[in-house]
Amino acid sequence: MKSNITVAGLSPVESKRVDNTYEASVWNRKYTISDTPFFSSIISGGEEILAGPIRLVGTCFGKPIEWEACENFEMADTDGKSRTFVQTTKFRELVLNTSMQIFYDGCVKCNAKLMPKSSAISENLVLNELWLEIPFKKESAKMYQIYPFGNIKINGRETVGSPSLYGLDYVPSESLVAPFKQNVYLGNDNIGMSVFFESDEGWRYFLPNRVIEVLNKEDHVLLRVRFLDEEHLDWVDKGGANGGYLFPINFEFGMQATPVKPYVSNNYFERSFHAGNVSTADSASVSLDAPYEEGNDETLIDALKKEGIEILYVHELWNDMQNSFMLTDKTSERLKKLVEVAHSRGIKLVPYFGYEISSLSPLFNKKFLYKYKKRYSDTHYELWKCLYSRQPYQRDYSVCYASDYSEVFLEGIARLMDEYHFDGIYVDGTFAITGCMNLEHGCGYKDKYGVIHPTYDVWRRRAFVERLHEVVHSRGGIINAHTGMTFPAPTLAFADSLYDGEVIQPFLVKGLLDKVPEGHFRSLYTGKTAGVPICYIAYTNPQRWTFHQSLSTIVAFNVLPRANNSVANLKEVAKIWRIYDELPVSKAEYKPFFNNDVVCDNENVKVSYYELDGKVLAVIANFAKQPTGKSVITFAKKYKTATNKMTGEKLNLVDGDKITVEFDNFDYMIVGLE
């Protein structure tokens, strides 16, 4: 069968059967289906993720459910992009049918259906409770990510402060307990697994704030999801037939082992610049083809070229109408000029598109607003975070990609790329799977009291971004996705890179955090566990937070920020590119500060290093908001010279293995050892 898969490094799902056991393989992952519901083994990169089989546990007839006579099948028809497996098993008169559709990026759509075996059942058929339990190996579940943020208990205590601070971190020593969440991810620095849901419709739980549990056991980490703590509402009144004619109750969820696709060999492959206010000479904003600073005749585009920039991302102000695919005459002229100026220097031009529709757009009318608008409340259409002002004067409203707006988006991107020949898209929020309650386009559901609850468009969003990937890549473009500190595993394979980091830095700026939260960064900002490289957003705040300080929070994690707005910022990161190329880092072995042989007498000073042919580049950072004073670093090997590569200064190397450093708050240096 000819593959119609367009994601580089991925190929059709392969399947192997031995008796009643199936193994489905996708790139570096393997899912095993054997004698229990769902998977008995999930392997990523040669490492087992599970500590035991996935379990669907509960009580029925007042007794613990023990599934028996499990029989597995593979569906014969496949389109090359997925394979589907079904199972049947039972407990006394209760039948369980499950299905697992495994996609080529490792995403799995799971379905569980429970029903009476026949009408001839005893009167005490009561499904008292039903829980999904996934036991993770401890070494494969060191960090977590959970979305939506907020309203969680860690080790039995309520979390205080901003909810986003607790959305990702190290797995707690005892427990994490939360209400219904759309997504829970558990992983380490290399692999992990995401478990996700579209809604909690049909779930019935005693304690609304204890629906999701992450329990740190002695020999494993258990993810428990409480589908039912008491009998499903559809089965409470069994009727005269005593349940024989009941419809099956159904639970649907997804899971995905990561990384989702092969990671880039060189984490610094992208030499890019992010321009938040760039345009051309027709605008009052910063111009590409005019001098970028007073007293210097060099144009911005030439400065970018000189520093090695290959991709220029331009933020939302390039477009008169926020995110519009219908361009004004001024925007059309501006976009043509931007592409022309960038391409004349051999630089790719990638403009911003996001999740909103502008009130200035001709498409904006009552019908469009109510049909495509993302709805956050069952009483009104909230503005959410679209309250900012911009010019030309307009307001912006979030759209829902689960509506037909996705077709508008796809058609618009294709048409503009064909007409203006830009080199890809930077999308804001498009890959993040967020909730919506707009019943008019199929989102949300009403409970028995008539209250509308949000649903999360996992499968429609996934299908949409897969088509978006085909639209953009068929035209030679790239997709850079800003996901807003979420971990949307089902969509990640269709992005070429991620752009994130601005959420955490304001907490550092305001002094709400004493130091860089290491678990927070390791769980999201390295890119390796996802399989998609990340460009860090270097948040800056005049007089309070500099680009240099942003760098200090990320360089030790084997990630660099994307320089933004300032040529001075670009020159700093470009200097690091040149230092890394000199080794070169792309061929070196990376030893992170949390897993290497370097010792420092100051716990706030972190040392990661790259080693190649006896040469070392040590990336040293102060993770704290206070200066370090003199701190002694001891290396495991002895060297002849040590040089501050950022300044060229020779450092005093004591006994061949010790240097003394001193840092300001949130500071860093790169030291070469030979």
C-alpha positions in Angstrom: 0.0 0.0 0.0 1.3 3.4 -0.9 1.8 5.6 2.1 -0.1 8.9 2.2 1.8 10.0 5.4 3.5 13.4 5.0 5.1 13.8 8.4 8.8 13.2 8.1 10.2 10.2 9.9 6.8 8.5 10.3 5.4 5.5 8.3 2.3 3.2 8.4 1.4 1.3 11.5 2.8 -2.2 11.5 1.1 -5.2 13.2 2.2 -8.6 14.3 0.0 -11.4 15.8 1.0 -14.3 17.9 -2.0 -16.4 19.0 -4.2 -13.9 20.9 -1.6 -11.3 21.3 -1.1 -8.3 18.9 1.9 -5.9 18.7 1.3 -2.6 16.9 4.5 -0.7 16.1 4.8 3.0 15.1 8.3 4.3 14.6 10.0 3.8 18.0 6.9 2.7 20.0 5.2 -0.6 20.4 1.8 -1.2 21.9 1.0 -4.8 23.0 -2.6 -6.1 23.3 -2.9 -9.4 25.1 -5.2 -10.9 27.8 -6.5 -7.7 29.5 -8.5 -4.7 28.3 -6.4 -2.2 26.4 -2.6 -2.5 26.6 -0.4 -4.8 28.6 2.8 -3.1 27.5 3.8 0.3 25.9 7.4 0.7 24.9 8.9 4.0 23.7 12.5 4.2 22.5 13.2 0.7 23.8 12.0 1.7 27.3 8.9 0.2 28.9 6.5 2.9 30.2 4.1 0.7 32.1 4.7 -1.1 35.4 1.9 -3.5 34.6 -1.1 -3.9 32.3 -3.6 -1.1 32.0 -6.6 -1.9 34.1 -10.4 -1.2 34.0 -11.3 -2.0 37.6 -14.5 -1.7 39.5 -17.2 -3.7 41.2 -20.3 -5.4 39.8 -22.8 -7.5 41.6 -21.1 -6.1 44.7 -17.9 -8.0 43.8 -14.5 -6.8 42.3 -14.6 -7.2 38.6 -12.2 -9.9 37.2 -12.3 -9.9 33.4 -12.1 -13.3 31.8 -12.1 -14.9 28.3 -10.5 -11.9 26.6 -10.4 -12.3 22.8 -8.7 -9.9 20.5 -9.1 -9.1 16.8 -7.6 -6.7 14.3 -9.9 -5.1 11.7 -8.9 -6.1 8.2 -9.4 -2.7 6.6 -6.7 -0.1 7.0 -5.9 3.2 5.2 -2.2 3.0 6.1 -2.5 5.8 8.6 -4.0 3.6 11.4 -4.9 0.1 12.5 -7.8 -0.8 14.7 -8.0 -3.5 17.3 -11.1 -4.7 19.1 -11.5 -6.9 22.2 -14.3 -8.7 24.0 -14.2 -9.9 27.6 -16.8 -10.4 30.4 -17.4 -10.6 34.1 -20.3 -12.9 34.9 -23.2 -11.3 33.0 -21.4 -8.1 32.3 -19.8 -7.7 28.8 -17.0 -5.3 27.9 -16.2 -4.5 24.3 -13.2 -2.3 23.7 -11.5 -0.8 20.6 -8.2 0.9 20.0 -7.4 2.8 16.8 -3.7 3.3 16.7 -2.4 6.1 14.4 1.0 6.4 12.7 2.2 9.0 15.2 1.4 6.8 18.2 -1.9 8.5 19.0 -4.6 5.9 20.2 -8.3 6.4 20.3 -9.8 4.1 22.9 -13.4 3.1 23.5 -15.0 1.0 26.2 -18.6 -0.2 26.0 -20.3 -2.1 28.8 -23.6 -3.9 28.6 -25.6 -6.9 30.0 -24.8 -10.2 28.4 -28.5 -10.9 27.7 -31.9 -10.2 29.1 -31.7 -13.3 31.3 -29.7 -11.6 34.0 -30.1 -11.6 37.8 -31.8 -8.8 39.6 -28.6 -7.7 41.3 -26.8 -6.5 38.2 -25.4 -3.2 39.5 -22.2 -1.7 38.2 -21.1 0.0 41.4 -17.9 1.7 40.2 -15.6 1.7 37.2 -12.1 3.2 37.2 -9.3 3.4 34.6 -6.0 2.6 36.2 -2.6 3.0 34.4 0.5 1.9 36.4 3.6 3.7 35.2 7.2 2.7 36.0 8.7 5.2 38.4 11.5 6.0 36.1 9.1 6.8 33.2 6.9 9.1 35.4 9.1 11.7 37.0 7.3 14.8 35.7 3.7 15.6 35.1 1.6 18.1 33.0 -2.1 18.5 33.6 -4.6 20.7 31.8 -6.7 22.7 32.4 -4.6 24.2 35.2 -5.8 24.9 38.7 -7.9 23.3 41.5 -5.5 20.5 42.4 -4.2 19.1 45.6 -0.6 18.1 46.0 0.3 15.7 48.8 -3.1 16.4 50.3 -2.7 20.2 50.4 -4.5 22.8 48.4 -2.2 24.7 46.0 -2.1 28.5 46.3 -1.0 31.2 43.9 -1.3 31.1 40.1 -2.9 27.9 38.8 -0.5 27.7 35.8 2.4 27.2 38.2 1.0 23.9 39.2 0.1 22.7 35.8 3.5 21.0 35.3 6.3 20.0 37.7 7.9 16.9 39.3 5.5 14.2 40.2 4.6 14.8 43.9 6.1 12.5 46.6 2.7 11.2 47.6 -0.3 12.3 45.4 -1.8 14.7 43.0 -5.6 14.9 43.1 -7.8 16.9 40.7 -11.3 17.3 39.3 -11.9 16.3 35.7 -9.0 17.3 33.5 -8.8 17.2 29.7 -5.2 15.9 29.7 -2.7 14.2 32.0 0.9 13.6 31.0 3.5 11.6 32.9 7.0 11.3 31.6 10.7 11.8 32.1 13.3 13.7 30.0 13.1 11.3 27.1 9.7 9.5 27.0 6.3 9.7 28.5 2.6 9.2 27.9 -0.4 11.5 27.6 -3.9 10.4 28.6 -6.7 12.7 27.4 -10.5 13.1 27.2 -13.0 15.1 25.2 -15.4 15.4 28.2 -16.7 13.8 31.3 -20.1 13.2 29.9 -21.6 10.1 31.4 -19.1 10.0 34.3 -20.6 9.8 37.8 -18.4 10.6 40.8 -18.9 11.2 44.5 -16.2 13.8 44.9 -16.0 16.3 42.0 -12.5 17.4 43.1 -11.2 13.8 43.2 -11.8 12.5 39.7 -8.1 12.3 38.6 -5.5 10.9 40.9 -1.7 10.5 40.4 -0.6 8.3 43.3 3.2 7.8 44.0 3.3 4.2 45.2 6.3 2.3 46.5 7.2 0.6 43.2 5.2 2.5 40.6 3.2 5.7 39.8 -0.5 5.1 39.4 -2.8 7.3 37.2 -6.4 6.6 38.2 -9.4 8.1 36.4 -12.8 7.7 38.1 -15.4 7.1 35.4 -18.0 5.9 37.9 -18.1 6.0 41.7 -21.7 4.8 41.6 -24.0 3.3 39.0 -24.3 5.1 35.6 -27.4 7.2 35.5 -28.6 5.4 32.4 -28.7 2.2 34.4 -30.2 3.3 37.6 -33.7 2.5 36.5 -33.4 -0.9 34.9 -37.0 -1.2 34.0 -39.2 -4.3 33.8 -36.8 -6.2 31.6 -34.2 -5.8 34.5 -31.6 -4.3 32.2 -31.8 -6.7 29.3 -32.7 -3.9 26.9 -30.3 -1.3 28.2 -28.2 0.6 25.8 -24.4 0.0 26.3 -22.8 2.7 28.4 -19.7 4.1 26.8 -16.4 5.7 27.8 -14.0 7.2 25.3 -10.5 8.5 25.9 -7.2 8.7 24.1 -3.5 8.0 25.0 -0.3 8.7 23.2 3.2 7.5 24.1 5.9 10.1 23.3 8.0 11.3 21.6 5.5 11.6 18.8 8.2 11.6 16.0 11.9 11.6 15.5 13.6 14.5 17.3 16.0 16.8 15.3 19.7 15.8 15.6 20.7 19.4 16.1 18.6 21.3 18.7 19.8 24.6 17.3 18.8 23.9 13.7 16.7 27.1 13.5 18.4 30.4 13.3 15.4 32.7 13.6 14.3 36.1 14.8 10.9 37.0 16.1 9.7 40.5 15.2 6.7 41.7 17.3 6.4 45.0 15.6 8.1 44.7 12.2 6.7 45.9 9.0 8.0 47.8 6.0 8.6 51.5 5.3 4.8 52.1 4.8 4.2 51.7 8.5 5.0 53.5 11.7 6.3 50.3 13.2 9.8 49.0 12.9 10.8 48.6 9.2 12.8 45.8 7.6 14.4 48.0 5.0 15.3 51.0 7.1 18.0 51.7 9.7 17.1 49.9 12.9 18.7 52.4 15.3 19.7 56.0 15.3 23.2 56.7 14.1 23.5 53.4 12.2 22.8 53.2 8.5 22.5 49.4 8.6 18.9 48.2 7.8 17.2 45.7 10.0 17.1 43.0 7.3 20.8 43.4 6.7 21.6 43.2 10.4 19.5 39.9 10.6 21.4 38.5 7.6 24.8 39.4 9.0 24.0 37.5 12.2 23.0 34.4 10.3 19.2 34.6 10.5 17.4 32.1 8.2 13.8 32.5 9.3 12.0 35.8 10.2 8.8 35.4 12.2 6.6 38.5 12.1 3.9 38.8 14.8 0.3 39.9 14.5 0.8 43.6 13.6 1.7 42.7 10.0 -2.0 42.4 9.4 -4.5 45.3 9.7 -7.2 42.8 10.7 -6.2 40.4 13.4 -5.7 36.9 11.9 -7.7 37.7 8.8 -7.4 35.8 5.5 -9.1 38.7 3.8 -6.5 41.3 3.5 -6.9 45.1 3.3 -5.1 46.9 0.4 -2.5 48.1 2.9 -1.9 44.7 4.3 -1.6 43.2 0.9 1.0 45.7 -0.1 2.8 45.2 3.2 2.9 41.4 3.0 4.3 41.5 -0.6 7.0 43.9 0.5 7.9 41.8 3.6 8.3 38.7 1.5 10.2 40.5 -1.2 12.7 42.1 1.3 13.2 38.9 3.2 13.6 36.7 0.2 16.1 39.2 -1.4 18.4 38.3 1.5 17.7 34.6 1.4 15.6 34.7 4.6 12.3 32.9 4.9 9.3 35.0 6.0 6.7 33.3 8.4 3.7 35.4 9.5 1.5 35.0 12.5 -2.0 33.6 12.5 -4.0 32.9 15.6 -7.2 31.8 17.3 -9.3 35.0 16.9 -11.6 36.8 14.5 -11.5 40.6 14.3 -14.5 42.8 14.6 -13.1 44.7 11.7 -13.4 41.7 9.4 -16.2 41.6 6.8 -16.8 38.0 8.0 -17.6 39.2 11.4 -21.4 39.3 11.8 -23.9 37.9 14.2 -24.2 34.6 12.5 -20.5 34.1 12.2 -19.9 35.2 15.8 -22.4 32.8 17.3 -21.7 29.9 15.0 -17.9 29.9 15.2 -17.2 31.7 18.5 -15.6 29.7 21.3 -17.9 29.8 24.2 -16.6 29.8 27.8 -19.9 30.2 29.7 -23.4 28.8 29.5 -24.9 32.3 29.9 -22.8 34.5 27.5 -19.9 34.7 25.1 -17.0 35.9 27.2 -14.2 38.0 25.8 -11.6 35.9 27.6 -8.2 37.4 27.0 -9.2 39.4 23.9 -9.4 42.7 25.8 -6.3 44.3 24.6 -6.3 47.3 22.2 -4.4 47.5 19.0 -4.5 49.6 15.8 -6.4 49.9 13.6 -9.0 49.9 16.4 -10.9 46.6 16.7 -11.8 43.8 19.1 -10.9 40.2 18.7 -12.9 37.1 19.7 -11.7 33.6 20.1 -12.9 31.1 17.5 -13.4 27.4 17.9 -11.7 25.1 15.4 -14.2 22.4 16.1 -16.7 24.5 14.1 -16.6 25.0 10.4 -14.2 27.9 10.9 -11.4 25.2 10.4 -12.4 25.1 6.8 -12.2 28.9 6.6 -8.7 28.7 8.1 -7.4 26.0 5.8 -8.8 27.7 2.7 -7.4 31.0 3.8 -3.8 29.7 4.5 -3.7 27.8 1.2 -4.9 30.9 -0.8 -2.5 33.3 0.9 0.5 31.0 0.5 -0.2 30.5 -3.2 -0.6 34.2 -3.7 2.1 35.7 -1.5 4.6 32.9 -1.3 5.5 33.2 2.3 7.3 30.3 3.9 5.0 28.9 6.5 2.9 30.0 9.4 3.4 30.8 13.1 0.1 29.8 14.8 -1.0 30.9 18.2 -3.4 28.6 20.1 -4.2 26.6 17.0 -2.6 23.4 18.2 -3.8 23.7 21.8 -6.9 21.7 22.7 -9.1 24.0 24.8 -12.6 23.7 26.0 -15.8 25.1 24.3 -19.5 25.2 25.3 -21.0 26.4 22.1 -23.8 23.9 21.3 -24.5 25.7 18.0 -21.5 24.0 16.4 -21.5 20.7 18.4 -19.4 21.6 21.4 -20.5 21.2 25.0 -23.1 19.0 26.5 -26.1 19.4 28.9 -26.3 17.4 32.1 -29.6 16.2 33.6 -30.1 19.5 35.3 -29.7 21.4 32.0 -26.2 22.8 32.9 -23.8 23.1 29.9 -20.4 21.6 30.4 -17.4 22.2 28.1 -16.1 19.6 25.7 -12.6 19.4 24.2 -12.3 18.8 20.4 -9.4 16.3 20.5 -10.3 14.4 17.3 -11.6 17.2 15.2 -8.6 19.4 16.2 -6.2 16.6 15.4 -7.8 16.0 12.0 -7.7 19.8 11.3 -4.0 20.3 12.1 -3.1 17.1 10.1 -4.8 18.7 7.1 -3.1 22.1 7.9 0.3 20.3 7.9 -0.5 18.9 4.4 -1.6 22.3 3.2 1.6 24.1 4.5 4.1 21.4 3.7 2.8 20.7 0.2 3.7 24.4 -0.4 7.2 24.0 1.1 6.3 25.8 4.3 6.9 25.1 8.0 4.6 25.3 11.0 5.7 26.9 14.3 3.1 26.4 17.0 2.5 28.3 20.3 0.6 26.0 22.6 0.3 28.1 25.7 2.0 25.8 28.2 -0.3 22.9 27.4 0.9 19.5 26.1 -1.5 18.6 23.3 0.1 15.3 22.3 -2.5 14.4 19.6 -1.6 17.5 17.6 2.2 17.7 18.2 3.4 15.5 15.3 2.0 18.1 12.8 4.1 21.0 14.1 7.7 21.5 13.0 8.6 23.5 16.1 7.0 24.9 19.3 7.3 28.4 20.7 6.6 28.8 24.4 7.9 30.2 27.7 6.3 33.5 28.4 3.9 32.2 31.0 6.5 31.3 33.6 8.9 34.3 33.3 6.5 37.0 34.7 6.5 35.0 38.0 10.3 35.3 38.1 10.1 39.0 37.1 7.7 39.8 39.9 9.7 37.9 42.5 7.0 35.3 43.1 9.6 32.6 42.5 13.0 32.5 44.2 14.5 30.5 41.5 13.9 28.6 38.2 11.4 25.8 38.9 13.4 22.9 37.5 10.6 20.4 37.3 8.4 22.9 35.5 11.1 23.4 32.8 12.0 19.7 32.5 8.4 18.7 32.0 7.8 21.1 29.1 10.6 23.2 27.8 13.2 20.8 26.4 11.2 19.5 23.4 12.9 16.1 23.5 10.1 14.2 25.3 7.6 15.6 22.8 9.7 14.9 19.8 9.3 18.5 18.6 12.0 21.1 19.1 11.1 24.1 21.1 12.2 27.7 20.7 11.9 29.5 24.1 10.1 32.8 24.3 12.5 35.3 25.8 10.2 37.5 27.8 11.6 40.9 28.6 10.5 43.7 30.8 12.3 47.1 30.8 14.4 47.7 33.9 13.2 44.5 35.5 14.0 41.5 33.3 16.5 41.3 30.5 17.1 39.0 27.5 20.3 37.9 29.3 18.2 36.8 32.3 15.8 35.0 30.1 18.7 33.1 28.6 19.9 32.1 32.1 16.7 30.3 32.7 16.9 28.0 29.7 20.5 27.5 28.3 21.4 24.8 30.8 18.4 22.7 29.5 19.9 22.4 26.0 17.5 25.0 24.6 18.0 28.5 23.3 15.5 31.4 23.1 14.5 33.0 19.8 15.8 36.5 19.7 12.9 39.0 19.5 12.5 42.6 18.5 16.1 43.8 19.5 19.2 43.4 17.3 21.2 43.6 20.6 19.3 40.5 21.8 20.0 38.8 18.5 23.7 39.5 18.8 23.8 37.8 22.2 22.2 34.6 21.0 24.1 34.7 17.7 27.3 34.7 19.7 26.2 31.5 21.4 25.4 30.0 18.0 29.0 30.7 16.9 30.4 29.2 20.1 28.3 26.1 19.7 29.2 25.7 16.1 32.9 25.9 17.0 32.7 22.7 19.1 30.3 21.7 17.3 27.5 21.0 19.8 25.4 19.2 17.2 27.9 16.3 17.3 28.7 16.5 21.0 27.3 14.5 23.9 25.1 16.6 26.2 25.3 16.0 29.9 22.5 17.9 31.8 23.1 19.4 35.2 20.7 16.9 36.8 22.6 13.9 35.4 26.3 14.6 35.2 29.6 14.4 37.3 30.1 18.1 37.9 30.0 19.4 41.5 29.3 23.0 42.7 29.3 24.2 46.3 26.3 26.4 45.5 23.0 24.6 44.9 21.7 27.5 42.8 24.5 27.2 40.2 23.7 24.6 37.6 26.3 23.2 35.2 25.5 21.3 32.0 28.1 20.5 29.4 28.8 19.3 25.9 31.7 17.0 25.3 33.4 16.1 22.0 36.9 14.7 21.4 38.3 15.8 24.8 36.8 19.3 24.5 34.1 20.6 26.8 31.6 23.5 26.6 30.2 24.0 30.1 27.0 26.0 30.3 26.8 27.5 33.8 23.8 29.4 35.1 22.5 30.9 38.3 18.9 29.8 38.7 18.3 32.1 41.7 17.1 35.7 42.0 20.0 36.6 44.3 23.7 36.9 43.4 25.7 33.8 44.1 28.9 35.2 45.7 32.0 33.2 44.9 31.1 29.6 44.0 33.5 26.7 43.3 32.8 24.3 40.4 34.7 21.0 40.3 34.9 19.0 37.1 35.4 15.2 37.0 38.4 15.5 34.7 41.4 17.7 34.6 42.0 20.3 31.9 44.8 22.6 30.9 42.8 25.8 30.1 39.4 27.3 30.9 38.0 30.2 28.9 34.9 32.4 29.3 33.7 32.0 25.7 31.3 34.9 25.9 34.1 37.4 26.7 37.3 35.6 25.7 38.7 35.9 29.3 41.0 33.2 30.6 39.8 31.7 33.9 42.0 30.5 36.8 41.9 26.7 36.7 43.0 25.3 40.0 44.4 21.7 40.1 43.2 21.3 36.6 39.6 20.7 37.6 38.3 23.7 39.6 37.1 27.2 38.6 35.6 29.9 40.8 32.6 31.8 39.4 30.4 34.6 40.6 27.0 35.5 39.2 24.5 38.3 39.4 20.9 37.2 39.8 19.7 35.0 36.9 23.0 35.1 35.1 25.0 32.7 33.0 28.3 32.1 31.2 29.7 29.5 28.8 33.1 28.1 29.6 35.4 26.2 27.2 37.7 23.5 28.7 40.5 21.9 26.8 
